[in-house]
């Protein structure tokens, strides 16, 4: 698989969905393969670096390629081969459509996201106070 696109509706305002999904301290709450994520700065901007790791893995490094508050957040790995883009669309004051799109310039995705990851995101967000 060279690319993967998943869309989900979350019953939270777009501002909250955007902030939650771009904040490194929340990543481990909804992406099971990640136990820790850090960023150089928050809120991020173009070229901000993020790093994350799983249970027994080394750090993976990314940088922000596109950032428009409450609209789009795109990361790439440092060699520019793997990309992930989050697109946010306000449906109403308490409902957001989020699209997760990941792709490879060359090769295949080794561990593409599944719908279950975004369902966990929705569950975590909708059940928080």
C-alpha positions in Angstrom: 0.0 0.0 0.0 1.5 3.3 -1.1 -1.1 5.6 0.6 -3.9 5.3 3.2 -6.8 7.7 3.8 -9.3 7.4 6.7 -12.0 9.9 7.6 -13.8 10.2 10.9 -16.4 12.4 12.6 -15.6 13.5 16.1 -18.2 15.2 18.3 -16.0 17.9 19.5 -15.3 21.5 18.2 -12.6 21.7 15.5 -10.4 23.7 17.8 -10.3 20.9 20.4 -9.7 18.2 17.9 -6.9 20.1 16.3 -5.2 21.0 19.6 -5.5 17.4 20.9 -4.1 15.7 17.8 -1.2 18.1 17.4 -0.2 18.0 21.1 2.6 15.4 21.7 1.5 14.7 25.2 -1.8 13.2 23.9 -0.4 11.0 21.1 0.1 7.9 23.3 -3.5 8.1 24.4 -4.9 7.3 20.9 -2.0 5.7 18.9 -1.3 2.3 20.4 2.1 1.9 18.8 3.5 5.1 20.4 4.4 5.3 24.0 6.1 8.7 23.9 6.1 11.8 21.7 8.0 15.0 22.1 8.3 18.2 20.0 10.8 21.0 20.0 8.0 23.6 20.6 4.3 23.8 21.0 2.3 25.1 19.3 4.3 23.9 16.3 5.1 25.8 13.2 6.7 25.0 9.8 9.9 22.9 10.4 9.2 22.1 14.1 10.6 18.7 14.8 8.7 15.9 16.5 10.0 12.6 17.7 8.2 9.5 18.9 8.9 5.9 19.8 7.2 2.7 20.6 7.8 0.2 23.4 11.2 -1.2 22.4 12.0 1.0 19.4 14.4 3.8 18.6 13.1 7.4 18.1 11.5 8.2 14.8 11.9 11.8 13.7 9.5 14.1 11.8 9.2 17.7 10.8 6.2 19.9 10.2 5.7 20.7 6.5 2.3 22.4 6.7 0.5 24.0 9.6 -2.7 26.0 9.5 -4.4 26.2 12.8 -7.7 24.2 12.9 -7.3 23.3 9.2 -4.2 21.2 8.4 -1.2 19.6 10.0 1.3 17.8 7.8 4.5 15.9 8.9 7.2 14.2 7.0 10.1 12.0 8.1 13.5 13.5 7.8 14.3 11.9 4.5 11.1 13.1 3.0 9.8 9.7 2.0 6.9 9.2 4.5 4.2 11.9 4.9 1.1 12.2 7.0 -1.5 14.9 6.7 -4.4 15.7 9.0 -7.1 17.8 7.6 -9.8 19.2 9.8 -13.3 20.5 8.7 -15.8 22.1 11.0 -19.2 20.6 10.5 -20.9 22.6 13.3 -19.9 24.1 16.6 -19.5 20.6 18.2 -18.7 18.3 15.3 -15.5 17.9 13.3 -14.6 15.8 10.3 -10.9 14.8 10.4 -9.2 13.1 7.5 -6.0 11.2 8.1 -3.9 10.7 4.9 -0.5 9.0 4.9 1.6 8.2 1.9 5.1 7.2 0.7 7.0 8.8 -2.1 8.7 5.4 -2.8 8.1 2.0 -1.3 5.1 0.8 0.7 3.6 1.8 4.0 4.9 -0.6 6.6 2.3 -0.1 9.3 -0.6 1.9 7.8 -3.2 3.3 10.3 -6.5 1.4 10.5 -9.9 2.8 11.2 -9.6 1.4 14.8 -6.9 4.0 15.6 -9.2 6.9 14.7 -12.1 5.2 16.5 -9.9 5.2 19.6 -9.1 8.9 19.0 -12.8 9.6 18.9 -13.6 7.6 22.0 -10.8 9.3 24.0 -11.8 12.8 22.9 -15.6 12.3 23.3 -15.1 10.8 26.8 -12.8 13.5 28.1 -14.1 16.3 30.3 
